[in-house]
Amino acid sequence: MRAEQVVVIGNERGIHGRVATRLAGMAASHGVHLFLRHGEETVECSSILDVLALALARGTAVGLVAEGAQAESALAAAIEIINAQDDSDHDPPG
């Protein structure tokens, strides 16, 4: 299964280390491949450094693509992570 959507980054600090780490972890927990597209660049979110190299700021439109059995739920979770204003909203418990 494949799901994709264009979203505008809502996090006021853009996609920084904590957001990139959460995207990678969420994709792994959903068992999907999650990709970010910006311009001519497409990177898999499992590579935190590749995601950070895109230097994506708030207000930037990006394409999100999820591939796998849970693509729809993973895409929804990724959008929530990208738009969270309080990064601690997505910290794992404990």
N, C-alpha and C positions, 0 to 999 in steps of 0.2 A: 504494500500500500504506500502511496505517496501523497503528501499534503504540502501545499505551499501557499505563502501569503507575503505580500509586501507590507512592512510595518515601519512606522516612524519611531525612532528610539526616543523613549520618554524619560529615561533615567537622567537626572540632571547632570551627572558626571559621565554620561555616555556609557560605552561598554568598556569597563575597566577590569582589573584582575579578578575581583570578587565575582562580577557578573559572568565573565568568561569561564571561571571555575564552576559556577553553578550550572551554566549551559552544558558544559562537558559532563558533569555529574548527572544531570537530569537526563541527557541523551543516553548515557550508559544504563541508568536505572530503568528507562523505558525500552531499552533494547533496540534503539533506532540509530540511524546515521542522520545527524543534523548538520545542515550546511548554512552558512551565511554568504550572501552575494551582495557585493557592492561594486558598482561599475563593472569592470572586466574581471574582477577578482572573485573567486569562489573558494571558501575554505571550509574544512570540516571542523566543527566545534570541539571535537575530541583533542585538537591541537590548540591549547590555550594560547601559545605564542603566536600561532597564525592568526587567531582571532584578534589578539592585541595589536598585531602588526597592521591591521586595517585602520586603526586609530579612529574609531567611530564615535562621533560626538552626538550629543542630544540634538534632535531635530533631523538627523540623517535618515533617509529612507533606505532600508535594506530588504533584501529578499531572504526569507527563511524557507528552507526546504527540509522536510522530515521524510525519511524513507524507512519503512518497517511496519510490523503488525500494529503498533500503537502510534502510528504517525500523527493521527488527528489529536490525540491527547497530548502527545509530546509537543506539537506545534502550539497548542493552547498554553502549555506550561512555559514554553520558551518565550512567548509573547508576554506572559505575566512577569517573567524574570527580567526581560529587557525593559519593561515599563515601570518596574517597582521603584518607588522613590526612596523608601527606607530599605536599604540593602539587607538589614537584619530580618526582614520579613521572610527571607528564604533560607536563613541559617538552619542547619539540621539541629534537631533537639539534642540536648545533652551537653 
